Amino acid sequence: MRMGSPMLRAFGAALSLAVGLMASPAATAAQLTYDDPYCSRFFTVPGSTGGDVILQCVPALPCSITTDTSYIVPSGTQVTMTVSCANPVTQAPAWSLGIRSPQGCPAPAATASPNKVTVTSTTSRVCWYEVIATDSALPPNQGLTRYGIVWTDPAPSGCTASVPATSLPSTGGPVSLTGACTTGPVTSWSWTRNSTVFSSAQNPTDNLPANTTSSSISYTYALTACNGISCAAPVTATPGPVTVAAAPVPSGCTITPTPSNASLPSTGGNISMTVACTAGGPFTAFNWRKNTTTFGTNTATQNDTLQSNPNATPVQTTYDVQVCNSAGCATRVSQVFTVAGVTVSATMCSQYNNVIQVDLPTGSPDQLVTQTYGGFMSDGVFVGRFTAAASSATANGQLNWAEYGDPPTYRLVTLSTQPCDFRGEGVWSVGDGTNYPLRWSGGQTGGIEYTITPEAGNPMLQIGQVYYINIRNRDFYGINTCGLTSCNMIVQHVVAH
């Protein structure tokens, strides 16, 4: 009889509370003393471990209960209990089922003798019985004697447990188990998975979790069957084992860009990208880079803003990401975003070679260097585009140019509504931008002023209209003044000067 059994544990707790028995701190499971005046002895069950006990009371009357069997008997055995007292009793013994007994314990059945009763239990139980035998020397209802009886079935035997030998994918899944015993009864089942209890059903289904590690996981099952008092030895489920495959390394990864064509106008703008993989989830890391430099956050989606492109040549920005899980990392995948170059009408520019086409800056910094764009070739043309806008200050601006590191070079400069507009060269006519440039100028260093509001001596631009500053390495006589392959300069656009 094991104190670990649910029936004994519950019964022992109830008995201690109801009777008010107090164990001495120095007491052991083999011999304990209590403060009940009519009970003074406490016995262990032979062959049991410490804490497994049966209490037999020795009353002060003194009276005692004896049985025609051992107090541990097989289920179904009828037990006859007899009370005997050393002194005469003044009334018939009062037999009862102890109030500490669990539900289902049989009540004592009377016999021809008031000193004897019979009890029979067909299932495993621990039951307590009480008798009150009173004589003239004791107050009424005293002389209580108690006795415990254990009915027990043999431990279940012939037990088997089965689980199919199963290989599950890394996502896990259900596994069905079956338990049976040839000899019972069985009142409780206990299944363990890798030594941890997970079910009390006879034939449970175990839903194994996903495997997020880089190694497969094997599960072994065992079954223990009990009858409430004793248990069969655990049996391992066969054939088994059940294996959950290792999590696969992420694969099938692609990046979806926004905009969908991954292209922006020369003005640049906001972009977004999201990576997704067809296998290997859940994912633990997203290692993003922008042009091979670490970028962004550890999430599947990233946002960025691409700057405007002042050049004729498109600017490409490459993003790539490596998606990882606990099993490893996928091959990096990349996405290229393109900011278009500045485009101008080819009507007049087609006659020139090496045309640099840019959007002029309108803020800080307010200047650019032609060397940035591959150099201002000797026979080239620089075209700077801008849109006239109302200024909060004096509503005017100035376009300046100056040498940058190379030998002094004379420049021919126009302000026009057309790119590469050098119409009237040699005539130096100034017009309204329809037939000739709005303004001619030149020199190694110089500038052209403009205004949004009327101002004497300066061209007046229309708000919202696109204008161009056109520059060549020529003097007013059309002579090439750049003696090198390229002669670079600084171009400055000062707004509201």
N, C-alpha and C positions, 0 to 999 in steps of 0.2 A: 504494500500500500504506500503510495508516494504522495507526500504533501503537495507536490507540484500538480497533482490531478485537480481539475476545477472543482469536483464535488467535495473532496476532502478539504481543499483550501477554504471554500465558502462555508462548509460546515464548521471547520475549526474556528473561523472568525466569529460565526454566529454564537457558538457555544461559549467562547470567552466573554462576549459582550453580555449574554443573557444571564450567565451564572455569576459573573463578576469575579472570575478566578484571577488571582494576581500571582504571577511567577516571581520567585526570588531572583534578584540579579545574578546570584551565583549558581542558579539552577541549571541543569542540563536536560536534554531530551529524554534521558533514561530515568530520571527521578526528579520530579518537581513537587513543590508544596504549595497549596492554595489556602485562601482564608475562608473557604466554605467549611462550616463546623461539622458537616456530615460527609465530606469527601476529603481524603487525605493522601491518596496514592494515584500515581500517574505512570502508565506503562508504555513502552515502545512495542510496535508490532515486530515479532521475530523476523529477521532477515531484511528489515527496512533500514533506511538511512535516518540520520538524525532529523527530528522534527516530524516524523511519521508516528502518530500516537493513537492509542485507544485509552479512554479514561474509564476506570472502574471504581465506583465509590465504596468506601467502607464507612458506614454510618456509625454514629455514636450510640445507637440503641443497644447493641449493634445488630444490624440486619445485613444480609447479603443476598445477591442474586446469583444463581448458578444456572448453567444451561446443559442440555444433554448433548451438545456438540461444542466444537471450538467456537470462539467468537468470530472467526473468519471462516466462512463456509461458501460453497458454490451456490450460484443463483438457483432458485427453485427449491432449496433445502428448507424444510420446516424446522424451526428452532423452538424448543420448549424451555421457557424460563420459569424458575421456581424461586420464591423468596423464603428465606429462613431467618428467624430472629432468635437471639439468645434469651430474651424475656418474652412473656406472653403479650400479645397485642389485644387491645380492647375493642378493635373493630376490624372488619375484613380489609385486607390490603387493597389499596386503590391503585390499579394499574393504568398507565396512560402512555401515549407516544410522546416522547420528549419534544418540547416546543422548539428545540434547536434542530430537529431533524428536517431534512429537505422534503419538498413535496414529493408524494409518491411512496413514502415509506409506509409499510402496512401497519394498521392499528392492531394492538394485541387482541387476540380472540380468547374468550373465556373457555375454561375447561370445567370439569366437575369439581375441581378443587379451587377454592378462591386464591390459593397460594401459587397456582400455576396458570400460565397463559401460553398460547402458541402464536408464532408470527412466521410468515413466508413471503419472500420477495423473489420475483422471477427475473429481475434485472439487477445489474450491479448497483449497489447502494451502500451508504453508511448511515445507520439509523440508531437513535438513542431511545431507550425506554426508561420510565420512571415508575416507582412504586412508593406509596406512603404507607408505612406501618406504624401505628400510634399505640402507645401504652399509657398507663395512668401517670407515669413519671414525667411525661413530656407534654408540653402544650399541644393543643389541637393542631392537626396538619403538619406535624413535624415528624422526623424520622425518615426523610427522603433518601431513597437509594436509587442510583442511576447505573445503567449498564449499556454498553455499546455493542452493536453487532455489525459486521461487514459481510455483505453478500457480494461475491465477485465472480464474474465470468472469466474463463481463460482468456488470455490475451489473444486478439485476432491472429490468425495464422494463414499460411498459404497465400500471402499477399503478393500481388504483382502490380507493377506500374509500367505503362508503356507510353512512348512518345516517338513519333516517326523521326528517322534520321533526315533532317531538313536543312537545306541551304537556302537561306533567305537573302534577298538583295540588301543593300546597305540601308534601305528605307525601313527595314524590319517588317513585322507583320504578325498574324495570328499563328499560334501553335496549339493543337488540341492534345490533351493528355487524358489517359484513362487509368482508373485505379479499381482494384477488386481484391477481396479476400475470400478464401474458401471456407474459413471458419470464423464465426462472429460471436455475438453481434458487434457491429462497428457503429459507434455513436459519434465519432469525429474523425475527420481526415485532415491531414496537414501536409501540403505540398511545399517544397523548397526549390528555389531556383538559385543555383550556385551558393547553396547553404543558407539562403535568406528566404523566410516564409513569405509566400505571396498569395496563397489561396487555401480556403477551408472546404472547398467543394470536392466531391468525389471525382468528377470528370470536368475539370476546368478548361478554359481556353485562355492562354497567356498571350497577350498582345505585346510583342517585343518592340522596344523603341528603336529608332533609327540609330545607326552606327556612324558617328561623326569622326572616328579616329582613322588612322592610316593602317590599322591592322584589323583582321577579322576578329569577331568575338564569339566564343563558344559557350553554350549554356548546357548545364547538366541538371537534371531534375531528380528529386527523391520524394518518396511518399512514406508517411507514418500514419498507421491506423490505430485507433484507440477505442476502448469500450467504456470509458468513463473512469475506470479504476487502473487499468494497465494497458500498455501499448505494445504493439509488435515492433520488432526491430525495423528501422528504416530500410526501404528497398529502393535501389536506383532504377529510374525509368530507362527502359531499353526500347529500340536499339540505340537511339540518340547518337551523338549529341546533336543539338540544334546550333547552326552556325549562321551568324549575320555577317555578310561580306563587309569588307573595309569600304569606307567612303571613297568614291572615285575622285581623282584630281579634277578640278573644274575644267570643262572643255566646251567647245562650241560657242565661244564667247564672241560677241559682236557689239559694236558701238552704233547706236542710233543717234544721228545728229539733228539738231534744230538750229537753223532751217534745214529741211530735209536734204537739200542739195549741197549743204555745207559751204554755201557761197554767200558773200556779202558784197554790197557795192563799195566803191572806193571810200565812202564815208565811214565804213566799219559798222560796229554795232554789237548787240548782245547775242551770245550763242549759248547753247546748252547741249549736253550729250549724256546718254545713259547707256551703261554696259549691261548686257544680259548674257547668261550662259545656259546652254541646254542641259548640262549635267554638272554634278558636283556640289549642289547646294546642301545645307546652308553654307553661305560664304562668310568668311571671317575677316577678310581684308581686301581693300581695293587700292592698289598702289598706282596712283596717277602721276603722269609726268607731262610737262609742256616743253616741247623742244628739248627733250632729254633732262630737264630739270624738274625736281620734285614739285608737285603742284596739287592744290585742292585738298579735299577732305576724304576721310575713309568711308565713302558712300558710293553707291552705284551711279548717282547723278551728279554732274558738275556743271557749273555755270562760269562764264567768263565774258569779258568785254574786249573786243578787238579794236584797236585804234584805226583811225583813217589812214589811207594809203595815198601819199601825195605823188607817187611815182606812176609812170605808165606801166611798169612791170607789176603784175599781181604779186601780193605777199601771201605766202602760205605759212600756216602755223600748224604744227603736228602735235597731237595729243595721243598718248598711249596709256594703257592700263594693264596691270597684271592682277588677275582675280585669284584669291587664295582661299583654301579651307584648311581644316586640320590635317588633311592628307597631303597637301602640297599646293603648288601654284600652277596656273595655266600659262601657256605661252602668251606673251604680250600681244595685244591687238591695238591697232592705231586708227586714228581718224584725222584727216587733213581738212582744215578750214581755209578757204581762200578769200582774201579781200582783194577785189578787183582793182586794177590800176586806173589812173585818171585817163579818160578818153576825150579827145578833142576832134573837131571836124578835120578830115583829111584833105579838104578841098585845096587849101594853100600849103599845108604841112607836107604834102606828098612830094613836093619839089625839093625838099631839103633832106639831108642825111643827119643821123644822130640827133634826133629831136628829144629833148628832156621835157616831159609833161608832168607838172605837179600842181597841187592845190596850194596856194600861198597861205602861210599862217596868218591868223587874224588876232592872235593873242600872244601870251608869253610861253615859250620864246617866240619872238616876232621875226626871226630870220632863219635862213637856211643856206647851206653851202653846196655848190654844184658837185663838189668832189664826192659827196654822199651818194650821188646817183651815177657813179662811174666816170665822172669827169666831164667837163664842158669841152667837147671836141673842137678842134680848130675850125672845122667846117659845120659845126653843129648849131642848133637853135634851142634856146631856152624859152619854154612857154610856161608862165605862171598864171593859174586861173583863180579868180576870186569873185564873190558876189557882193555887189554894193548894198550896204545896209545902213539904216539910219543910226547915227551915233548919239549917245547921250551927252556928248560934249559939243565940239564945234562942228560935227557932222562933215568931216573931211578926212583925207588920208594922204599918205605919201608912199611912193614906191622907189626904193633906193637900191643902188648896186655899188659894189666896191671890189678891189682886187683881193685875192686870197692866195698869197704865197707864191704865185707864178709871176713871170716878168710882166711889166705894165702892158696892158692890152686895151686898145680903144674899142668901145662897144657901141653898137647901133641899137637904139631902144625905141619901141613904139608902145602906146596904150591903145587898145582896140577892142571892138566887140567880136573880133575874129582871131583865132590862133594863127601864128606864123604870118601875121599881116604886115608886110613891108611894101604894100602898094604905094606907088608914087615915089619910090626911092629915086633920088636924084632930082625929083621935082619938089619934094618936101611939102607937098600939099597937106593941109590939115582940114579934116572934114568932120562929119557927124558920125563916122563909123560905118557909113553905108558904102562909100566908094573909096575912102582913105582912112587910115588910122585916126583916132581922136587926137593924138599928140605924138610928135617925134622928139627924140632927144638922143644924146650920145655923150661919150667921154669915158675916160678911165674910171671915173667915179662920178656919180650924179644921182639925180632923182626926178621924178615926175609927181607933181601934186595933183590931187583931184578933190572935188567937193561934191556934196549931195545937194547943197543949196547954191544958188547963183553966187559966183564970186569972179570978179574981173581977172582975166588972164589965166584961169584954170578951167579945164573941162568939167562940166557938171554931169555926174553920173546919175542914172535912174535907179531908185531903190528896187532891189530884187533882180536887177539885170546882171548877167554874167559878163565879166570883162577879163581881158588877158593882157599881161605885159610880155612882150616879145623882144628877145635880145639875141643879137648876132655878134660874132667876133669880126666886125667890119668897122671901117671908118665911114665918113660921109661920102667918100669917093668910091666906096665899094671894095677897098683894098683889105685883104685879110691881114689883121694886125697881130695874130697869134703865131709866133714862130715855133711853137712846140706842138706836140700831138694834142695836148689839151691845155687850156688856160682857165683856171677855176676862178670863181668869184663868189661873193656873198650877196644874197638878195634879201632885202628887208622890206616888210610891209607894215608900215606904221599907221594904225587907225586912230582917228581923232587926235592928231598931233597938235 
